[in-house]
Amino acid sequence: MSAAIASTVLLASGGDCSPTDAHAGSNCGFVPPSLGDFNFKPIFHLGSYGFYKPELLALICAGLVVLFFWSAFRSPRLVPRGVQNIGEVGYLFIRDQIARPMIGKTADRFVPFLVGLFFFIWCMNLMEIIPIAQQPVTAFIAFPASLMIMVYLTYWYQAIKHQGFFGFLKNVVPKGVPWPVMIILVPVEWLRVLIIQPFTLMIRLFANMFAGHLLLATFTLATWYLASATFSVIFAAGSAVMVVVLTAFEMVIQALQAYIFTMLTAQYIGEGVSAGH
């Protein structure tokens, strides 16, 4: 009796069935996406180092960004057209809508960095909806963490270069605050700059792409699961509509997260270059 109950529970939770084996009315229960979907076998090994799918996708994205801007500006025309026109639109958007408002008069020298950062993150996010890839690279926390470290090294370098180390720590604290409040405010502001800001910059990008991928994968697998039985076709259709809606929603989120990450990067650089900017 207990063995039968255990077997039923195992089947209801998916058991050893793969998502493609699970169909409504079969002995396999619905197999939802899980953390196991983020575990990949290495494509190849170099000694003890394994090269994995997310790393391949990141390299592809880096190559695509470089190829795109090389194609756009290898022989620029006075009157842009084709790829150059698209490249200039992207460049001017980052310069006029992010860099100059956030950094100020010295913004233009940081624009190439911000342009590369925006399009690289956007491309990695877009891998979620690209056939075969079907995985947002930024849903692996190592990638947002690496970008965050790069951004904060740039931020701190600019801050120390323009303000000095102690001047930087002094300028992050608002002026004109009564001294009793400063007892609490100083450590809070230092904690914000040194720990909270870099952590939230990293986790915001990671959590949005991770959660969005799981949600989209859930409805995709549910469509497959429900479409296999006549009585559940109507539910499968509803799930398929949700896949389309969520895909469109994710496309907005992918661009928005790249924009937010780049905007905050520009804001931090602006604070470093000009105290109280």
C-alpha positions in Angstrom: 0.0 0.0 0.0 2.7 2.4 1.0 4.7 1.5 -2.2 1.6 2.3 -4.3 1.2 5.7 -2.6 4.9 6.5 -3.1 4.7 5.6 -6.8 1.6 7.8 -7.2 3.4 10.8 -5.6 6.4 10.2 -7.7 4.4 10.2 -10.9 2.4 13.2 -9.9 5.6 15.2 -9.4 7.0 14.1 -12.7 9.1 11.2 -11.4 11.9 10.3 -13.9 9.9 11.7 -16.8 11.4 14.4 -18.9 9.2 17.5 -19.8 8.8 16.2 -23.4 7.6 12.8 -22.1 4.9 14.4 -19.8 1.4 14.6 -21.3 -2.0 15.1 -19.8 -3.6 11.7 -19.3 -0.3 9.8 -19.3 1.5 8.2 -16.4 3.8 11.2 -16.2 2.7 14.2 -14.2 3.5 17.8 -15.2 7.3 18.4 -15.0 7.8 22.1 -14.1 11.0 24.0 -14.9 13.5 24.0 -12.0 17.0 24.9 -11.1 18.1 21.8 -12.9 17.4 23.7 -16.2 20.3 26.0 -15.4 22.8 23.1 -15.1 24.6 22.3 -18.3 27.1 19.7 -19.3 30.3 21.2 -20.5 30.7 21.6 -24.3 34.4 20.7 -23.9 37.1 20.7 -21.3 40.5 22.4 -21.2 42.2 20.6 -18.4 40.0 21.0 -15.4 38.2 24.0 -16.9 34.8 23.2 -18.5 33.4 25.5 -21.2 29.6 25.8 -20.9 26.6 27.0 -23.0 26.2 30.3 -21.2 29.8 31.2 -21.9 29.4 30.3 -25.5 26.3 32.5 -25.7 28.1 35.4 -24.0 31.0 35.1 -26.6 28.4 35.1 -29.4 26.8 38.2 -28.0 30.1 40.0 -27.7 31.0 39.0 -31.3 27.6 40.2 -32.6 27.9 43.6 -30.9 31.5 44.1 -32.2 30.4 42.9 -35.7 27.4 45.2 -35.7 29.2 48.4 -34.8 32.2 47.5 -37.0 29.8 47.1 -39.9 28.0 50.3 -39.0 31.1 52.6 -38.8 33.9 50.9 -40.8 33.3 53.4 -43.6 30.9 56.1 -42.2 29.0 58.4 -44.6 28.0 62.0 -44.0 24.4 61.0 -44.6 24.0 57.7 -42.8 22.0 54.8 -44.3 21.5 51.1 -43.7 23.4 49.7 -40.7 25.1 53.0 -40.0 21.8 54.6 -39.5 20.7 52.0 -36.9 24.1 52.3 -35.2 23.9 56.0 -35.0 20.4 55.9 -33.6 21.7 53.5 -30.8 24.8 55.6 -30.1 22.9 58.9 -30.0 20.2 57.3 -27.7 22.8 56.3 -25.2 24.7 59.6 -25.5 21.7 62.0 -25.3 19.3 60.0 -23.0 21.7 58.4 -20.6 25.3 59.6 -20.6 24.9 63.4 -20.9 22.0 63.8 -18.4 23.7 61.5 -15.8 27.4 62.4 -16.2 27.4 66.0 -17.4 30.0 67.8 -19.5 32.6 65.0 -19.5 30.0 62.4 -20.6 31.1 61.9 -24.2 34.3 60.1 -23.3 32.3 57.4 -21.5 29.7 56.9 -24.3 31.6 54.1 -26.1 31.8 52.2 -22.8 28.1 52.7 -22.1 27.0 51.8 -25.6 29.0 48.6 -25.5 27.5 47.8 -22.1 23.9 48.4 -23.1 24.0 46.4 -26.3 26.0 43.5 -24.7 23.5 43.2 -21.9 20.5 43.5 -24.2 21.9 40.8 -26.5 22.5 38.4 -23.6 19.0 39.0 -22.4 17.6 38.4 -25.9 19.1 34.9 -25.9 16.0 33.9 -23.9 13.7 34.1 -26.9 16.2 33.0 -29.6 15.5 29.4 -30.8 18.2 26.9 -29.9 19.8 29.3 -27.4 16.6 29.7 -25.3 18.5 30.9 -22.2 19.1 34.4 -21.0 22.8 34.6 -20.2 22.2 37.1 -17.4 20.0 34.6 -15.6 23.4 33.1 -14.4 24.5 35.3 -11.6 28.2 35.1 -12.5 27.5 37.3 -15.5 25.7 40.2 -13.7 28.3 39.9 -11.0 31.2 40.3 -13.5 29.5 43.3 -15.1 28.9 44.8 -11.6 32.5 44.4 -10.7 33.6 46.1 -13.9 31.2 49.0 -13.4 32.2 49.5 -9.8 35.9 49.4 -10.5 35.3 52.1 -13.1 33.1 54.1 -10.6 35.6 54.0 -7.7 38.6 54.7 -10.0 36.9 57.9 -11.3 35.8 58.9 -7.8 39.2 58.5 -6.3 40.9 60.1 -9.3 38.7 63.2 -9.2 37.9 63.5 -5.5 40.5 61.5 -3.6 39.7 58.5 -1.5 38.7 60.4 1.7 37.1 63.1 -0.4 35.0 60.5 -2.1 33.8 59.0 1.3 33.1 62.5 2.5 31.1 63.6 -0.5 28.7 60.7 -0.5 27.3 62.0 2.7 24.8 64.9 2.2 25.9 68.3 3.5 24.0 70.4 6.0 22.7 67.5 8.1 22.6 68.1 11.9 25.5 66.3 13.6 23.4 63.9 15.7 21.8 62.6 12.4 25.3 62.2 11.0 26.1 59.4 13.5 23.5 57.2 11.7 23.8 58.7 8.2 27.5 58.3 7.7 27.7 54.5 8.1 24.4 54.1 6.2 25.7 56.1 3.2 29.1 54.3 3.2 27.2 51.0 3.4 25.1 52.1 0.5 28.0 53.0 -1.8 30.3 50.1 -0.8 27.8 47.2 -0.5 24.1 48.0 -1.2 24.4 49.7 -4.6 26.7 47.1 -6.2 24.6 44.3 -4.8 21.3 45.7 -6.1 22.8 46.6 -9.4 23.8 42.9 -9.8 20.7 41.3 -8.3 18.2 43.4 -10.2 19.4 42.2 -13.6 19.8 38.6 -12.5 16.5 38.2 -10.6 14.4 39.8 -13.4 15.9 37.5 -16.1 15.9 34.4 -13.9 12.3 34.8 -12.9 11.1 35.8 -16.4 12.8 32.7 -17.9 11.1 30.4 -15.4 7.7 31.9 -16.0 8.0 31.7 -19.7 9.3 28.1 -19.5 6.4 27.1 -17.2 3.7 28.2 -19.7 5.6 26.7 -22.7 5.9 23.3 -20.9 2.2 23.6 -19.8 1.1 24.1 -23.4 3.0 21.0 -24.5 1.6 19.0 -21.6 -2.0 20.1 -22.1 -2.1 19.9 -25.9 -1.7 16.1 -25.8 -5.2 15.3 -24.5 -8.4 16.1 -26.3 -10.2 17.3 -23.1 -7.4 19.8 -22.3 -6.9 21.4 -25.7 -8.8 24.5 -24.7 -6.5 24.9 -21.7 -3.5 24.4 -24.0 -4.7 27.2 -26.2 -5.0 29.5 -23.3 -1.5 28.5 -22.2 -0.2 29.1 -25.7 -1.7 32.6 -25.7 0.1 33.3 -22.4 3.4 32.2 -24.0 2.9 34.8 -26.8 2.0 37.5 -24.2 4.9 36.6 -21.9 7.3 36.6 -24.8 6.3 40.1 -25.8 6.5 41.2 -22.1 9.9 39.6 -21.8 11.2 41.5 -24.8 10.2 44.7 -23.1 11.9 43.6 -19.8 15.0 42.6 -21.7 15.5 46.1 -23.2 14.4 47.8 -19.9 16.9 45.9 -17.8 19.7 46.7 -20.1 18.6 50.4 -20.0 18.4 50.5 -16.2 21.8 48.8 -15.7 23.4 51.3 -18.2 21.6 54.3 -16.7 22.7 53.4 -13.2 26.2 52.9 -14.4 26.2 56.4 -15.9 24.8 57.8 -12.7 27.5 56.2 -10.6 30.2 57.4 -13.0 28.7 60.9 -12.8 28.9 60.8 -9.0 32.5 59.7 -9.2 33.5 62.4 -11.8 31.6 65.2 -10.0 30.8 65.1 -6.3 27.1 65.6 -5.7 26.3 65.4 -9.4 
